[in-house]
Amino acid sequence: DVYFLLAIMNRLFAENLINLGKLKDFTDDIEILRKISKEFSPETVEDLTGISASEIRRIASEFGTAKSAVCYGRMGVSIQKFGSLCHWLINSINILTGNFDRAGGAMFTAPAFDVLASAKGSNVFNRWQSRVRRLPEFIGELPVAALSEEILTEGEGQIKALITSCGNPVLSTPNGNQLDKALENLEFMVSIDIYINETTRHADIILPPATGLENSHYDVIFNTFAVRNTAKYSEPLFAKTDGAKYDWEIFQELVHRLSGETEHLKSEPPEVKLDLGLRYGKYKLTLEDLRENPHGVDLGALQECLPNRLLTENKRINLAPEVLVKDLQRLKTEALTVSEDFSFALIGRRHLRDNNSWLHNSERLVKGKNRCTLLINALDAERLNLQNKQMVKVSSRVGTIEIPCEITENIRRGVVSIPHGYGHGRKGVQLDTAKNHAGVSLNDLTDERVLDELTGNAAFSNVKVRLELM
């Protein structure tokens, strides 16, 4: 991905397709991008990307001359060794072609409840590091790839107690088997969850909150990524069970007790903060306004908002942050690394009906043919003498699994794919439906040492693996 994006940028400069429009008035360091993209011509990267030089030229030309266009990436480009560079280049391509903060390009929402309204734009990266590997912090959080070692490595600061909330990191984080063993070593663990799953089975105490349809809902996160400004509040569909607590009641009670407070706790529902945020927001709405409009309120199309919405100190776009430019050197070194023993690249995939482990305990969603298969290119299968649905042993540095193969033309040679979220056969799991569709966990192969080294983010894609017939 990163080579492809650099080659697109290379052609935009070479064909004089740079046109920032209004962005030019508050954008810096354009020439640095010209310089760094110069060595990544389409001919240089076509073997690395599998995309011909002529095709890269065509895409760059059509993108640069289009009336409007947008380069977009999210999860797929994030979970790899160079995810940070990819997102930087995606934004840069949009900016260089003027497809940023204008209709038809990448635009920004103005949410009714705006989590960025009070942001000060200060540094929130690498202010401190993890204890064992010194991985960087981001907005107060450490990379999950560090969790196992922080539990298993003795010394001052060792994690000995853990609270999980509606997550299943044994299945969703790299080298799940190692985390599985690490959780056994904790002195105390609490899980806020409705399931006894691969992670919560280690908990000393499980605190089950009211379930989805018993909760009210206002979407804070995805209103930030929306394609139109809207606001919608959903009342609970059902009353919660007698004696049940909402998750916010559990959190507030835990904070109250752990802080040593002796006064009686008067819990405050999230609707209080929601109403305040709406009242002080751009549209001066109230929670009552949303209750009177149960299908939501349309707040209009996205509007241009830069430079006012910029959170940089000088209200300008810095196209070439030093930390990202320096990381290109790691990219050049990586291109020379080849593993003969682990010759396949493993990527994940998500199915519409069972795209994470939460959905696997619903018969309606998991029924049908087995979807926990290893996708492999037909030519690779022929070379290995593999038959469709034959069991294959897949090994990486951290582990080995056995899985049936599914031969297809819809995956590149040298690449194999396993879906995310399976692996329900572990002892102690109490998910009756999921156990009948147990499958194997992709993350028993992913490697906690393979990271986007700039951020510490786990590289779940392009994990090097070996295939063996069974």
C-alpha positions in Angstrom: 0.0 0.0 0.0 2.7 2.5 1.0 4.7 2.0 -2.2 1.5 2.4 -4.3 0.7 5.6 -2.6 4.2 7.0 -3.0 4.1 6.1 -6.7 0.8 7.9 -7.1 2.3 11.0 -5.4 5.4 10.6 -7.7 3.2 10.9 -10.8 1.1 13.8 -9.5 4.3 15.8 -9.2 5.8 14.5 -12.5 2.7 15.3 -14.5 2.2 18.7 -12.9 -1.1 17.7 -11.4 -0.5 19.5 -8.1 -3.3 21.9 -7.4 -4.1 22.7 -3.7 -6.6 25.4 -4.4 -7.6 27.3 -1.3 -5.4 24.9 0.8 -2.3 26.5 -0.6 -2.8 29.5 1.7 -2.2 27.5 4.9 -0.2 24.4 3.8 3.6 24.0 4.3 6.4 21.7 3.0 5.0 20.7 -0.4 8.5 20.5 -1.9 9.6 18.0 0.7 6.9 15.6 -0.6 8.1 16.2 -4.1 11.6 15.2 -3.0 10.7 12.1 -1.0 8.4 10.7 -3.7 10.9 11.2 -6.5 12.6 7.8 -6.1 9.3 5.9 -6.0 8.4 5.8 -9.7 5.8 3.4 -10.9 8.5 1.2 -12.5 10.3 1.1 -9.2 7.3 -0.2 -7.2 5.4 -2.4 -9.7 7.0 -5.6 -8.6 6.5 -4.8 -4.9 2.9 -3.9 -5.4 1.8 -6.3 -8.1 0.3 -3.3 -10.0 1.8 -2.5 -13.4 3.6 0.8 -13.9 1.1 1.7 -16.7 -1.9 1.0 -14.3 -0.3 3.2 -11.6 0.2 6.0 -14.2 -3.4 5.7 -15.4 -4.8 5.9 -11.8 -2.6 8.9 -10.9 -3.6 10.7 -14.1 -7.3 10.1 -13.7 -7.2 11.1 -10.0 -5.2 14.2 -10.7 -7.4 15.4 -13.6 -10.8 14.4 -12.1 -13.3 17.2 -11.2 -13.4 15.6 -7.8 -11.9 12.5 -6.3 -11.0 11.1 -2.9 -8.3 8.7 -1.6 -9.7 6.9 1.4 -8.4 4.2 3.8 -9.2 3.0 7.2 -8.8 -0.4 8.9 -7.0 -2.1 6.1 -4.2 0.4 5.9 -3.9 0.8 9.7 -3.0 -2.8 10.7 0.3 -3.2 9.0 3.9 -2.2 9.5 3.6 1.1 7.7 0.0 2.1 8.6 1.1 5.5 9.8 2.9 6.3 6.5 -0.2 5.1 4.6 -2.6 7.5 6.4 -0.1 10.3 6.0 0.2 9.7 2.3 -3.6 9.3 1.8 -4.2 12.7 3.4 -1.3 14.2 1.5 -2.6 13.0 -1.9 -6.0 14.5 -1.2 -4.4 17.8 -0.1 -2.0 18.0 -3.1 -4.9 17.6 -5.5 -7.2 20.0 -3.7 -9.6 17.1 -2.8 -9.6 18.0 0.9 -12.2 20.0 2.7 -14.3 20.4 -0.4 -17.4 18.7 -1.9 -16.5 15.5 -3.7 -13.3 15.1 -1.7 -12.4 14.3 1.9 -14.6 16.4 4.2 -15.2 16.8 7.9 -18.3 16.7 10.0 -19.6 19.3 12.4 -21.3 16.9 15.0 -24.0 18.1 17.4 -22.0 16.6 20.2 -18.5 17.5 19.2 -15.7 15.7 21.0 -13.1 17.9 19.3 -14.7 21.2 20.5 -12.6 21.4 23.6 -9.4 19.9 22.1 -6.4 22.1 22.5 -4.2 20.6 19.8 -1.3 19.8 22.1 1.0 16.8 21.7 -0.7 13.5 22.6 1.9 11.0 21.3 5.0 9.4 23.0 4.8 11.5 26.2 5.7 8.3 28.0 6.5 4.7 27.0 5.7 1.1 28.0 7.9 -0.4 30.7 9.4 -3.4 28.8 9.8 -2.4 25.2 9.4 1.3 25.5 6.6 1.4 23.0 5.0 4.9 22.6 1.8 6.1 24.3 -1.0 7.7 22.3 -3.8 9.7 23.9 -3.1 8.0 27.2 -3.1 4.5 25.8 -0.3 1.9 25.1 -0.2 -0.5 22.2 -2.0 -3.8 23.0 1.0 -5.7 21.6 2.7 -4.8 24.9 0.1 -6.2 27.2 1.4 -9.8 27.6 4.9 -8.8 28.3 3.8 -6.2 30.9 2.0 -8.9 32.8 4.7 -11.6 32.4 7.9 -9.5 33.0 8.7 -9.2 36.7 9.8 -5.9 38.3 8.5 -2.6 39.4 5.4 -1.6 37.4 4.5 -5.2 36.5 0.7 -5.5 35.8 -0.8 -7.8 38.4 -4.5 -6.9 38.1 -6.7 -6.1 35.1 -10.1 -4.9 34.2 -11.6 -5.7 30.8 -14.8 -4.2 29.4 -16.7 -6.0 26.7 -13.6 -7.0 24.9 -12.0 -10.3 24.0 -8.2 -9.6 23.6 -7.3 -13.3 23.6 -8.9 -13.5 20.2 -8.4 -9.9 19.0 -4.8 -9.1 19.9 -1.5 -10.5 18.4 -0.1 -13.7 19.8 -3.4 -14.6 21.6 -1.9 -17.8 23.1 0.7 -15.8 24.9 -1.9 -13.4 26.3 -4.0 -16.4 27.3 -1.1 -17.7 29.4 -0.4 -14.2 30.8 -3.9 -13.8 32.1 -3.5 -16.9 34.1 -0.6 -15.2 36.0 -2.7 -12.2 37.1 -3.4 -11.9 40.8 -6.8 -10.4 40.2 -9.0 -9.8 37.1 -12.5 -8.3 36.7 -14.5 -8.4 33.4 -17.5 -6.3 32.6 -19.1 -8.5 30.1 -22.3 -10.6 29.3 -20.3 -13.6 28.1 -17.9 -16.1 29.6 -15.6 -16.1 26.6 -11.9 -16.8 25.8 -10.8 -13.8 27.8 -13.4 -13.5 30.6 -13.0 -17.1 31.6 -9.9 -15.9 33.5 -11.8 -13.4 35.5 -12.2 -13.7 39.3 -15.4 -11.6 39.0 -17.6 -10.9 36.0 -19.9 -7.9 36.2 -22.6 -8.3 33.5 -24.2 -5.0 32.4 -27.6 -4.5 30.8 -27.5 -5.7 27.2 -27.8 -3.8 24.0 -31.5 -3.3 23.5 -31.9 -2.4 27.2 -29.6 0.6 26.7 -30.2 4.1 25.3 -27.8 5.1 22.5 -26.3 8.3 21.0 -23.4 7.7 18.6 -20.5 9.9 19.5 -17.7 8.3 17.5 -19.3 7.6 14.1 -20.9 11.0 13.9 -17.3 12.2 13.6 -16.8 10.0 10.5 -20.2 10.5 8.9 -21.0 11.6 5.4 -23.7 14.0 6.6 -24.3 15.9 9.8 -27.1 14.2 11.8 -28.1 13.6 15.4 -30.2 10.7 16.8 -31.0 9.5 20.3 -32.5 6.1 20.8 -34.4 5.2 23.9 -34.0 1.7 25.3 -36.3 -0.8 23.5 -36.7 -2.9 26.7 -36.5 -2.2 30.4 -33.5 -3.7 32.0 -33.9 -6.8 34.2 -34.5 -6.2 37.9 -31.2 -5.9 39.7 -29.2 -5.3 36.5 -26.9 -2.3 36.2 -26.1 -0.3 33.2 -22.4 -0.3 32.2 -22.1 3.4 33.3 -23.5 2.5 36.7 -20.8 -0.2 37.1 -18.0 2.1 36.0 -19.1 4.9 38.3 -19.5 2.5 41.3 -16.0 1.1 40.7 -14.5 4.5 40.5 -16.3 5.5 43.7 -15.2 2.5 45.7 -11.6 2.4 44.4 -11.1 6.1 45.2 -12.0 5.4 48.8 -15.0 7.7 48.9 -17.3 7.2 51.9 -20.2 9.3 50.9 -23.2 7.7 49.2 -22.7 7.6 45.4 -25.4 9.3 43.3 -24.9 7.9 39.8 -25.2 10.3 36.9 -26.5 8.9 33.6 -24.7 9.8 30.4 -27.7 11.7 29.2 -26.7 14.5 31.6 -23.4 15.1 29.7 -25.1 14.5 26.4 -27.6 17.2 27.0 -24.9 19.7 28.1 -22.8 18.8 25.0 -25.8 19.3 22.7 -26.7 22.6 24.3 -23.2 24.1 24.0 -22.7 22.6 20.5 -22.9 24.3 17.1 -26.7 23.6 16.7 -27.8 24.5 20.3 -30.0 21.3 20.5 -31.2 19.7 23.6 -31.8 16.0 24.5 -35.5 16.8 24.5 -35.3 17.9 20.9 -33.9 14.5 20.0 -36.5 12.7 22.0 -39.2 14.6 20.1 -37.5 13.4 16.8 -37.0 9.6 17.4 -35.9 9.1 13.8 -33.1 11.6 14.1 -32.5 15.2 13.1 -30.9 16.1 9.7 -28.3 18.9 10.3 -27.3 19.3 6.7 -24.5 18.5 4.3 -20.9 18.6 5.3 -19.4 22.1 4.9 -15.9 23.5 4.3 -14.3 24.2 7.7 -10.5 24.7 7.2 -8.4 26.3 8.5 -10.7 27.0 11.5 -11.1 23.3 12.3 -7.3 22.7 12.3 -5.9 21.8 15.7 -2.3 22.6 14.9 -0.9 25.4 17.0 -0.4 27.7 14.0 -3.6 26.7 12.2 -1.6 25.5 9.2 -1.2 22.0 7.6 2.3 20.6 8.0 2.6 18.2 5.0 5.9 16.7 6.1 6.1 16.1 9.9 9.7 15.1 10.8 8.7 11.9 12.6 6.9 10.6 9.4 9.6 11.7 7.0 12.2 9.9 9.1 10.2 6.7 9.1 10.6 6.4 5.3 14.1 5.0 6.0 12.6 2.0 7.7 10.5 1.4 4.6 13.6 1.3 2.4 15.2 -1.3 4.7 12.1 -3.4 4.9 12.0 -3.8 1.1 15.2 -5.8 1.3 13.8 -8.3 3.8 12.8 -11.7 2.4 12.0 -14.9 4.4 12.4 -18.2 2.6 11.2 -20.3 5.5 7.9 -18.3 5.9 7.1 -17.7 2.3 3.4 -16.7 2.5 1.9 -13.4 3.6 -1.1 -13.8 6.0 -3.9 -11.3 6.0 -7.2 -11.3 7.9 -10.7 -10.9 6.6 -14.2 -10.1 8.0 -17.5 -11.6 6.8 -20.6 -9.5 6.9 -22.6 -11.8 9.3 -19.8 -12.8 11.6 -17.2 -10.1 11.5 -16.1 -10.4 15.1 -16.3 -12.9 18.0 -19.4 -11.3 19.5 -21.5 -12.4 16.6 -20.5 -16.1 16.7 -22.9 -17.0 19.5 -25.9 -16.3 17.3 -27.1 -19.3 15.3 -28.8 -17.0 12.8 -25.5 -15.3 12.0 -23.2 -18.3 11.9 -25.4 -20.8 10.1 -24.5 -22.1 6.7 -21.2 -23.3 5.3 -18.0 -23.1 7.3 -16.4 -19.7 6.8 -13.3 -20.2 8.9 -11.1 -21.3 6.0 -7.7 -20.4 4.6 -8.1 -18.6 1.3 -5.3 -19.5 -1.1 -4.7 -18.7 -4.7 -5.4 -21.6 -7.2 -1.9 -21.6 -8.6 -0.4 -21.7 -5.1 -2.7 -24.6 -4.3 -1.7 -26.5 -7.4 2.0 -26.0 -6.7 1.5 -27.4 -3.2 -0.8 -30.2 -4.5 -3.6 -28.9 -2.3 -7.3 -30.0 -2.8 -10.2 -27.8 -1.8 -11.2 -28.2 1.9 -8.0 -30.1 2.6 -6.6 -29.5 6.1 -3.5 -27.3 6.1 -1.0 -26.6 8.9 -0.2 -22.9 9.1 2.8 -21.8 11.2 4.4 -18.5 12.1 7.1 -17.5 14.6 4.6 -17.6 17.4 2.3 -20.6 16.8 0.7 -23.2 14.6 -3.0 -23.8 13.7 -4.8 -26.4 11.5 -7.5 -25.1 9.1 -9.3 -26.3 5.9 -8.2 -24.5 2.7 -10.5 -22.7 0.3 -9.1 -22.4 -3.2 -9.9 -19.2 -5.1 -8.9 -16.9 -7.9 -9.7 -13.9 -5.7 -6.5 -13.6 -3.8 -3.0 -12.8 -4.9 -0.4 -15.5 -5.3 1.8 -15.7 -2.2 -1.0 -14.4 0.1 -3.3 -16.4 2.3 -6.3 -15.2 4.4 -8.0 -16.3 7.6 -11.1 -14.6 9.0 -11.0 -12.7 12.3 -12.7 -13.6 15.6 -12.7 -17.4 15.6 -11.0 -19.8 18.0 -13.8 -20.8 20.4 -12.5 -24.2 21.3 -10.6 -23.2 24.4 -11.4 -24.9 27.7 -13.8 -23.0 29.9 -15.6 -21.0 27.2 -19.4 -21.0 27.8 -20.6 -20.0 24.3 -22.7 -22.9 23.2 -23.4 -21.8 19.6 -19.9 -20.4 19.1 -18.3 -23.6 20.3 -20.2 -25.5 17.6 -18.5 -23.2 15.0 -15.2 -22.9 16.9 -12.8 -22.5 14.1 -9.2 -21.3 14.8 -7.9 -18.0 15.8 -6.0 -15.9 13.3 -4.3 -14.2 16.2 -2.6 -17.4 17.4 -0.4 -16.7 14.3 0.0 -12.9 14.4 3.1 -11.7 16.1 3.3 -9.2 19.0 6.8 -8.3 17.9 5.7 -7.3 14.3 4.6 -3.7 14.6 4.3 -0.3 13.0 7.5 0.7 14.8 6.6 4.4 14.7 3.4 4.0 16.7 3.7 0.5 18.2 0.4 -0.5 16.5 0.1 -4.2 15.9 0.7 -5.3 12.3 -2.0 -7.9 11.8 -1.5 -8.0 8.0 1.4 -9.4 6.1 2.4 -11.8 8.8 4.9 -14.3 7.4 3.7 -17.9 7.6 4.6 -21.4 6.3 2.1 -23.9 4.9 2.3 -27.7 5.3 0.0 -30.4 4.0 -1.6 -32.6 6.6 
